[in-house]
Amino acid sequence: MSGRSKVRAVCVAGVRPNFVKAAPLLRALRARDLFDARLVHTGQHQDPNLSSAFWRDLAMPPPDVHLQVRSGSHARQTADIMNALDPVLDDLQPQVVVVVGDVNSTLAGALVAAKLVLRAPFRTRFGERRRPLLVHVEAGLRSFDPDMPEEINRRVTDALADLLYVTEPAGMANLAREGIPADRAVLVGNVMIDSMRAAGDLAGGPAILGQLELAGPYGVVTLHRPGNVDEPATLRRLIDVLDRLSREMPLVFPVHPRTAARLRELAVSLKPPGWRVIEPLGHSAFLRLLGGARVVFTDSGGVQDETAVLGVPCLTLRPGTERPITVDNGTNQVVGTAPEAIEAGFRRALATQPRATVPPLWDGRAAERIADHLASVLTA
């Protein structure tokens, strides 16, 4: 892009994992004179833990704009985010809109950006444009599960995006198979690991273990996917098997607000000595909790990534994963939700200790590579 004016880049995010990915990217963009980078928080998660302490933990300022959108059905929430975001982007007139991950905020941001007509054209390597460059960070991941809302969000966002920044080789293969031009997809690594690296030494026992009265091996549980927590029979089945395993090893359970509501509806009570049920933790504290764990039970994509780098055994409580590199890495077992498979996976995890083998480009510099590539597109 010619001239001395800055390129306005707006990052749209709405849930805790989005901000973990956005933090290093915003730092990398703001470190370059080319960019005027802003953060729009959609409000998709009205989480009390998204406080000033959370932003300090990620070394990022609070959002520039907060849309205050509330929860609802997938369609209603996506529509509400679009309605709130449209006038904001029209006012800001960004040349670049960045969406991260695979949540409703990701899809809503992509749809609004794809339809936004700018009042002034700008030049890129791809020619003159009157619409923002739509950038998808963490593109190409596929679970191949059509019942997973995030899978729909990923596919639609990738189809709309102008630049697709990919975490692992399987993502590049997926995009090529879907007909994405080779010059639009770039393997850059994992920005979530950038935030992880910035958090420092994560393998030691965290201070929180003393508060939880955990002196020996422990496991960590995270559950939030609708397919696991919104179906009472599935949630009950998962809790029952985990409760049995908690008699052999204490389980720390930072409970997602959605999951907490469902557990109350089922009148489930999880108590010591097997359980340590706590509020969601800040980013650094949670990573340190993971780093000291003997095993992790999760349905989170990001936790699969983080345990891969930490070398902590991970049991994914889903029928598949969009992150096959974590399975190839030897840390992740995809065990589904059947109790016998979960228990067998737990036994295998205790029998071995995987080695922390860092996947290619998961070196803490993914955001730098994205900023460099984006700058080359805009200054060509």
Long-range contacts (C-beta under 8 A, 24 or more apart in sequence): 1-34, 1-95, 1-122, 1-123, 1-124, 1-378, 1-379, 2-123, 6-33, 6-34, 6-35, 6-36, 7-34, 7-35, 7-36, 7-95, 7-96, 7-122, 7-378, 8-35, 8-36, 8-38, 8-92, 8-93, 8-94, 8-95, 8-96, 9-35, 9-36, 9-37, 9-38, 9-94, 9-95, 9-96, 9-97, 9-98, 9-374, 10-37, 10-38, 10-39, 10-40, 10-89, 10-92, 10-94, 10-96, 10-97, 10-98, 11-37, 11-38, 11-39, 11-40, 11-97, 11-98, 11-99, 11-100, 12-40, 12-42, 12-85, 12-97, 12-98, 12-99, 12-105, 12-106, 12-108, 12-109, 12-113, 13-39, 13-40, 13-41, 13-42, 13-99, 13-100, 13-101, 13-105, 14-41, 14-42, 14-43, 14-44, 14-45, 14-69, 14-81, 14-103, 14-104, 14-105, 15-44, 15-45, 15-101, 15-103, 15-105, 16-45, 16-47, 16-49, 16-50, 16-54, 16-280, 16-283, 17-101, 17-103, 17-192, 17-300, 17-301, 17-302, 18-100, 18-101, 18-103, 18-105, 18-106, 19-50, 19-54, 19-55, 19-58, 19-60, 20-58, 20-192, 20-195, 20-283, 20-302, 21-100, 21-101, 21-137, 21-138, 21-191, 21-192, 21-195, 22-60, 22-98, 22-100, 22-191, 23-58, 23-59, 23-60, 23-195, 23-198, 24-191, 24-194, 24-195, 24-198, 24-366, 24-367, 25-98, 25-100, 25-137, 25-191, 25-367, 25-370, 25-371, 26-60, 27-59, 27-60, 27-367, 28-367, 28-368, 28-370, 28-371, 29-371, 29-374, 31-371, 32-371, 32-375, 34-375, 34-378, 34-379, 35-96, 35-371, 35-375, 38-64, 38-65, 38-92, 38-94, 39-63, 39-64, 39-65, 40-64, 40-65, 40-66, 40-67, 40-85, 40-88, 40-109, 41-65, 41-66, 41-67, 42-67, 42-69, 42-81, 42-84, 42-85, 42-105, 42-108, 42-109, 43-67, 43-68, 43-69, 43-70, 44-69, 44-71, 44-77, 44-81, 44-103, 44-104, 44-105, 46-70, 46-71, 47-257, 47-280, 49-279, 49-280, 49-281, 49-282, 53-282, 54-282, 54-283, 57-282, 57-283, 57-284, 58-195, 58-283, 59-198, 74-104, 74-149, 77-104, 78-104, 78-107, 78-108, 78-111, 79-108, 81-105, 81-108, 81-109, 82-108, 82-111, 82-112, 85-109, 85-112, 86-112, 86-116, 89-113, 89-116, 89-132, 90-116, 93-118, 93-119, 93-120, 94-132, 95-122, 95-129, 95-132, 95-133, 95-378, 96-132, 96-133, 96-135, 96-374, 96-378, 97-132, 97-133, 97-134, 97-135, 98-135, 98-136, 98-137, 99-134, 99-135, 99-136, 99-137, 99-157, 99-161, 100-136, 100-137, 100-138, 100-191, 101-137, 101-138, 102-138, 102-141, 102-150, 102-151, 102-153, 102-154, 102-157, 102-301, 103-150, 103-153, 104-149, 104-153, 106-136, 106-153, 106-157, 107-152, 107-153, 107-156, 107-157, 110-134, 110-136, 110-156, 110-157, 110-160, 110-161, 111-156, 111-160, 113-160, 114-160, 122-378, 124-377, 124-378, 124-380, 125-376, 125-377, 125-378, 125-380, 126-162, 126-377, 133-162, 133-163, 133-374, 133-377, 133-378, 134-160, 134-161, 134-162, 134-163, 135-161, 135-162, 135-163, 135-164, 135-165, 135-370, 135-374, 136-161, 136-163, 136-164, 136-165, 137-165, 137-191, 137-370, 138-165, 138-166, 138-167, 138-190, 138-191, 138-192, 139-164, 139-165, 139-166, 139-171, 139-175, 139-185, 140-164, 140-166, 140-167, 140-168, 140-170, 140-171, 140-172, 140-174, 140-175, 140-185, 141-167, 141-168, 141-170, 141-171, 141-174, 141-301, 141-322, 141-323, 142-170, 142-171, 142-174, 142-322, 143-318, 143-320, 143-321, 143-322, 144-320, 145-318, 145-319, 145-320, 147-227, 148-225, 148-227, 149-226, 150-301, 151-322, 154-322, 163-373, 163-374, 163-377, 165-366, 165-370, 165-373, 167-305, 167-323, 167-325, 167-362, 167-366, 168-323, 168-324, 168-325, 168-359, 169-325, 169-360, 170-324, 170-325, 186-369, 186-370, 186-373, 187-361, 188-361, 188-366, 188-369, 188-370, 188-373, 189-360, 189-361, 189-362, 189-363, 189-365, 189-366, 189-369, 190-305, 190-359, 190-361, 190-362, 190-366, 191-366, 191-367, 191-370, 192-302, 192-305, 192-306, 193-305, 193-306, 193-309, 193-362, 193-363, 193-364, 193-366, 194-364, 194-365, 194-366, 194-367, 195-283, 196-287, 196-306, 196-309, 196-364, 197-363, 197-364, 198-364, 199-283, 199-284, 199-287, 200-284, 202-287, 202-288, 202-290, 202-291, 202-310, 203-291, 203-292, 203-310, 204-288, 204-291, 204-292, 205-288, 205-292, 206-285, 206-288, 206-289, 206-291, 206-292, 208-281, 208-285, 208-288, 208-289, 209-289, 209-292, 212-252, 212-276, 212-278, 213-272, 214-250, 214-252, 214-276, 216-250, 217-249, 217-294, 218-249, 218-250, 218-251, 218-252, 218-276, 218-292, 218-293, 218-294, 219-245, 219-246, 219-249, 219-250, 219-251, 219-252, 219-293, 219-294, 219-295, 219-296, 219-297, 220-251, 220-252, 220-253, 220-254, 220-289, 220-290, 220-293, 220-295, 220-296, 220-297, 220-298, 221-251, 221-252, 221-253, 221-296, 221-297, 221-298, 222-253, 222-254, 222-256, 222-296, 222-297, 222-298, 222-299, 222-300, 222-303, 223-256, 223-259, 223-297, 223-298, 223-299, 223-317, 224-256, 224-258, 224-259, 224-299, 224-300, 225-299, 225-300, 225-318, 226-258, 227-299, 227-318, 228-299, 228-317, 228-318, 228-337, 229-256, 229-258, 229-259, 229-262, 230-258, 230-262, 232-262, 232-265, 232-266, 234-337, 235-259, 235-262, 235-263, 235-266, 236-266, 236-268, 237-337, 237-339, 238-317, 238-337, 238-342, 239-263, 239-266, 239-268, 239-270, 240-339, 241-339, 241-342, 241-343, 242-297, 242-342, 243-270, 243-274, 243-275, 244-343, 245-342, 245-343, 245-346, 246-274, 246-275, 247-274, 249-294, 249-295, 250-274, 250-275, 250-276, 251-275, 251-276, 251-297, 252-276, 252-278, 252-289, 252-293, 253-277, 253-278, 254-278, 254-279, 254-280, 254-281, 254-286, 254-289, 255-279, 255-280, 256-280, 294-349, 294-350, 295-346, 295-349, 295-350, 297-342, 304-332, 305-362, 307-331, 307-332, 308-332, 308-356, 308-358, 308-359, 308-362, 309-356, 309-358, 309-359, 309-362, 310-356, 311-353, 311-354, 311-355, 311-356, 311-357, 312-354, 313-349, 313-352, 313-353, 313-354, 315-342, 315-345, 315-346, 315-349, 317-342, 325-359, 329-354, 329-357, 329-359, 330-354, 330-355, 330-357, 331-356
